Amino acid sequence: MEIHSLKINDWIDPEYLAHFLSSKFGEKGLSWLDSDGSDNGKYSFLGIQPKKIISSRNKINRIEFDNPFEKLTKINSGFWMGWLSYEAGYWLEPKNPWYQSELATLWIASYDPIIKFNILKKEVILEGSNLNELKKYQKIINQINIKTVQKNINEVLYFDFSKINLNKISSQFKKNINEIKKLIKQGDIFQANLTTKCELEALHEYKYLDIYSKIRATLKAPFGGIIVSDCDKNKEAVLSTSPERFIKTDINRYVETRPIKGTRPRNKNCECDYLNAIDLITNEKDRAENIMIVDLLRNDLSKVCEIGSILVSELLKLESYPKVHHLTSVIRGKIKKDNTWVDLLKACWPGGSITGAPKIRACERIYELEKAERGPYCGSFIKIDWNGCLDSNILIRSFILKNKKIKIHAGCGIVNDSIPTEEDKELKWKLLPLIDSLK
């Protein structure tokens, strides 16, 4: 497939172009993989009016023809964006218990053309297979009036926060931490990523893009974005401010994964902020937790990568975001010639940083303690480029929307040294900024 490109003369912020095009074509089926202009977030991608949609949303019986990974193997060309839910793990480990995902297990769409933003160079480029189609979109985009778009973004949004009971959430979370610590002492698992959630409701009908604009005003991230499904019965969308890459491949078959483990809050006082960062870097518990997941992901990659190709290029690196500091490591490898990006996804699913070790046993314990589906949360946004390369995030710091209901999740990695009160504090460092972003 020959891909053409046309450059838009002037820089347009992706947010304004997303709102402008959704006002013309509707936001149903819109995918915007957003980023923050950092080293890992140089590009943003926007797609509207999907050409083709693949989904897996069977809710009664999980049957083989609805296998999301098998459906992903049907993708052989084009530019695709979508999500894959945590519970896709059922089709890899059916003997483990899994909850039904309320949203689609898989929702992914092809776009032609797509709009690519180089945030660092301030460039907007149209890419697609049909030059006439590109020229049509170029003409439409050139009609944008930024001031009009800004006025039409609804910044006054009202939500019902009354169902959020942080004391109740904290109490149950600490109980579950103690249960995990018992399991670790018994040798059942070494680590588990325990999560919880709160729910709220929009008091009016809003465009999901308006909600995302409100969130990203304070929570920009390198692997964020919004995807709105085409579902007519129940409107559903996933909004993310994730700082974590899951898996990325390149045309030379190299793969990279960037697990995050270890968190401290940011502080407006510079000295306190530095001390928080130093405490994170030097903390034995956080370092051990990160290294444990590095080993797990090395093992996952070894299933599909060439022998001797896997290396840890960065270990325990400090990365700082608007609300938190994180410890991030980077693992790389080279995929075997007879393996595909779908094989890679299957080998690593669900992500080690949001499950635990050993992974499959940790997933079972997560099921028992959390007592609810995760859905797209702890799954991934997925992008397949024109050249067949995969990029994906881990859907943490995310908002799961269905009609007017909004679920906000957060979690912590629990190890033997975990102190329930400290883990509860970390939970709130992660959860409260998400809640506050809607206020």
N, C-alpha and C positions, 0 to 999 in steps of 0.2 A: 504494500500500500504506500503510494507516494503521499507525503505530508507537506502541505504548503503552509506558509506563515505570512502574516501581514502585521505590521507594527502600527499601533495607534499613536498618532502624533504626540499627544500630551499625556502626561501621567494622570491616572485616575485611581484614587484609593479603592481597593477591592470592595470595601464596605459600601461605597456609593454606587459602584457598578452593579453589585449584587442586588441592592435595593431598586435601582433603576430598571434592570432587566426583569426582576420579579414583578414589578408593577406592570410591565408590558405583557409578560408571558405567564405570570403566576408563579408561586414558589413551590408548587407540587413537583417533585422530582428534581429539585435543585440540590446541587452538591457544591460546597465551597470549602476546600481544604485550606485553612487559614494558617498564617505564620506571623512571626514577630520581627523579622529582619535580623535575627541573631545568626551565628555561624551555622546552626542547624535549621534555621528558618528563613532561608533566602528567597524562597519561592512560594507563591500562593496560586491555587488553581480553582477556576470557577466553571461550572457546567450547568446549563439549563436545557430544557426540552430534550430529555433523554431519547436516544434513537432506539435503544433496546434495554429491557430490564430483566434481570434474573433474580428470583427470590425463592426463599424457602421459609414457609410459615405454617407448616402443618402443626396443629395443636392437639389433635385427638390421638393419633398413633404415629410415632416416629417410624416412617416407612422408608425403605431403601431408596426409592426413586426421589425422595425429598432430601437426600443427602446433600448438604451444602457444598461439601468438598468435591463431590462428583459434578455438581453443577458448575463449580468454578473451572473444572477441566474443559468445559465447553468454550471458554474464552480463548480465542486464538489470534485475535487482532483487535485494534481499536484502542480507545482511551477510556478507562473504566474507573469509577469511584463509587464507594459504598461502605457498608459496615458488615461485620461478622460478629455474632453474639457469642458470649462466653459459653453458652450451652451447646454450641456446635461441638463441644467436646464429647457429647453423647455418641456421635458417629465414629469417634476414635476409640472410646472406652465405654461401650454399651453396658458392660457389667457394673460400672459405677452408677450410683443414683444421680440423676440430674433433674432439675426443675424445668418446667415448660417456660420458654421465653414469651412474655406478653407481646413484645414486638417481634418483627420478622427475625428469624435466626440469621438469615442472609438477605440483604437487599443491596444490589449493586447494578449500576446502569452505565451504558456506554454513551459518550458525548462526542459530537462531531458537528461544529467545532468546539474547542475548549478555549478558555481565556487564561493565559499564563502571565503572572505578575512577577517581575524581578524586582523585589522590594529594595534591594541595595542600589540597583542602577536606575530605579524609578522608570521601568519600562513595562508597557502593556502589549502583549503579543497574542494575536489570534492564530490558532493552529487547527488544521483540519484537512480532510481529503478532497474537499470540493472547493475550488477557488471561487466559484460564483457565490457559494454559501458564505464564504469568508468575507467577500465584498459586501454582501447584504448585511451581515452583522457589523462590519466596519462602519457602514453608513448609519445604522441604528445607534451604535455607540457614540458616533460623532455628534449625535443630536442631544446628548446628555446636558442637562443644566444642573450643575452641582448644587447651587443654592436652592433650587426647587426640590431636589432630592433630599437635601439636609432638612428642609422644612417638613417633608412628608414622613421622615423617620419618627415613629411614635416613641418619645422618650418618657412619657408618663404612663407607667404600667402599674397595675394594682394586683397584688397577690394576697391570698389568705394563708398566713403563716401560723394560724392557730393550732394546727395539728402537730407542729414541731415541739416535741418535749425533750429537750437536751438532757435533762436529769434522768429521764427514763432510758434514753439511748445510752448514756454513760454507764448507768447501773448494769444494764444487760451486757454491754460491751466488756466491762471489767469481769463479769462472771464468765463470759466466753473466753477471755484471756486466761483465766485460771484453769479452765477446762483444757485449753491447749497446752498450758504448762504441765498439767498432769500427764497428758499424752506424750509429751516430750520426755518427761522423767521415766515413763514406762518404755521408752524406745520405739513408740509407735510412729512418730514423725520427728523431724529435726526442726522444722519451721512451718508456719502457716501464715498466709496473708489474710487476716481477719477483716471483714468489712461490715459496715452497717449503712443504713440509709434513713433519710427523712423524706417526707412527702408534703407538698403544698399544692395549691391550686390557683390558676389564673382566674381572676374575677370577671374578666371579659374575654371576648375573642380577640386574639392578637395574631399578627403575622409572627411566625417563629423567628424570622429575621430581625424583627424589632426586639424580641427577647435576647437574641444572640448579640445584637449591637449593644444592649445594656450591659451584658456580661463582659464582653471583650473590652469595654471602656476601662475596666480595672484589672482584667485578667488575661491579657494577651499572652500567647504561648507559641512555641515553635511548631507544635503538632496539634493545633486546635482546628476548629471548623464547625460547620453545620451541614447536615444532610437531612432533607425532608423527603419522605417516601411518597410514592404515587398513590398510596392507599386511599380509596374513596370512603369506605365505611368508617374507619377510625383514623383520624389524622395522627401521624406519628413522626417523630423527628429525634435526632441525636445531636446535641450541642456539646462541644468539647473545648476545654482549655488545657489539653494535655501537654506536659513537658517531655513525655517519654516516647522515643521511637521504639517500635517493636522489631521489625525486620525490614531491611532494605537490600535490594540486589542491584548489580550493574550489568552492563552488556558483556563484561568479561567473566560473568558467573560468580563474582565475589559477593559475599553477604556480610552485613553488619547488623548487630543488635546492641542496644544501649540500655541495659537495665538500670533502674533507679531503686536504691534502697538506702534509707537514712534521710531524715528530715529535721530541720530546725526552722523556727519562725524568723522572718526578717524583723528588724527593729529600726525605727526612725533615728534613734541615737546611734551614730556611727560606731562608737566604741562598743556598745552592747551588741550591735550587729556583727562586728568582727569577732567578739567573744563567742557568739552563737555559732559562727562558722568554724572557729577553731575547735570548739567543743565537739562539733559534728565530725570534723576531720580526725580527731584524736580518740574518739569514743570507741572502745573495744567492741561493744555490743553492735553498734552500727556497722563497723568495719567487717565484723564476722558475718553479719547478716547479708551484706553486699557480696562478700566473697563466696558465701554458700550458693547464692543465686548465679553468680558467675560460673561456678562449677556445674550447676544444673544446666545452664544454657550451653556450655561447652559440650556437655553430653548430648543435648538435643541436636545441636548442629552436627555432631559426629555421625548421626544417622544418615545424613544426606551429603556431607562434605568429604572432600578428598582427605585421605590420611596424611597427617602432618601439616595440613593447611590452616588449622584452627590456632589462633593466637589471641591473647588479651593485649590489645594495643594501648588501652588506658585503664588503669585500675584505681578506683576510689578517688575520682576527680571531683572537685567541688564545682557545682553549677548553681548559680543564684538566679532566682526569679522574683517577680514583684512581691510575693508574699512569703516565700520559703527559700531556704537553702537545701540542696540535695547532694547526695553522693551518687555519682554515675560512673559506671564502667563500660568499656567498649570491647566487644568480642567480634572477631572477624574470621572468615573461612572462605573456602572456594567450593561451590556446589559441584558434585560429580556430573559428568556429561549426560548420564542417563536419568538424572533427576530434574524435576521442574520446580517452579516456584510454588506450585500447589503441594508437591511432596515436602518442600521446605516448611510450608505453613502447617501441614499435618504433623511434621516431626516436632514442631515447637509449640503446638497448640494444646491448652491455653498457655499464655505466657508465664514463664517461671516466676517473674517478679510479682505476679498477682495471684499465685497459687501457693507454692511452698515446696518443701522437699521432705521425702520423695514426693514428686508431683502428684501422681495418681492417688496415693493415699491421702495427701493433703486435700485434694479436691473432694474426697469422700467426707473428710472431717468438716470441711467448709460447708458442705451440704447439710450435715447434721446440726451445725451450730447456727448458721445464718437463717435457715428455714424459709428462704425465699429465693426466687430467681435473681440473677444479676442482669440478664438480658445483654444489651450492647455494652453496658458497663463492664469493664475488665475484658471486653472483646477488643475489636480494632476497627478503625477507619482503614480502608484499603484503597490503594491507587495502583492501577496497572497502566504504565505509560505506553505510548505508541510503539516503542521498541520492545515491549514485553517485560520490562523491568518492574519489580514490585517495590512499593514503599508502604509502610503501615505504622500506625501508632498503637500504644496501649491506651485504651479509653478509660484513663483515670481523670479526675477533675472534670467530670462530665455530668450532663443533665439529660435525663431520659424523659421525653415528652410524649404523651398520648392524649389527644384531645386537649383538655384544659389542665390535666394532671401533670405534675412535674416531680420526678424522683431525683434526689441528689444523694450520691453515695460517697463514702470515704472509707479508708482502711489503713491498717498498719501491719507490718511484718512482725510476727510474734516468735520469739526464741526463748530459750531457757532463762536467760538473764532479764527478760522483759519484766518491768514493774508496772502493774495495771494502772496505777494513777498517772505514771509518766506516759504510757501509751495512750491513755485517755486524753491527756493534754495534746499529744501529737495529733490525735484524731480531730480535735477541735481546731488546731492550726490549719488543718486541711479543709474541714467542713465549713467553718464559719465564714471564710472569705467567699465561698460559693453562695451561701445563703445571703450574705450581705450584698453581693453583687446585684441581687434582684431588688434590693430595698431602695 
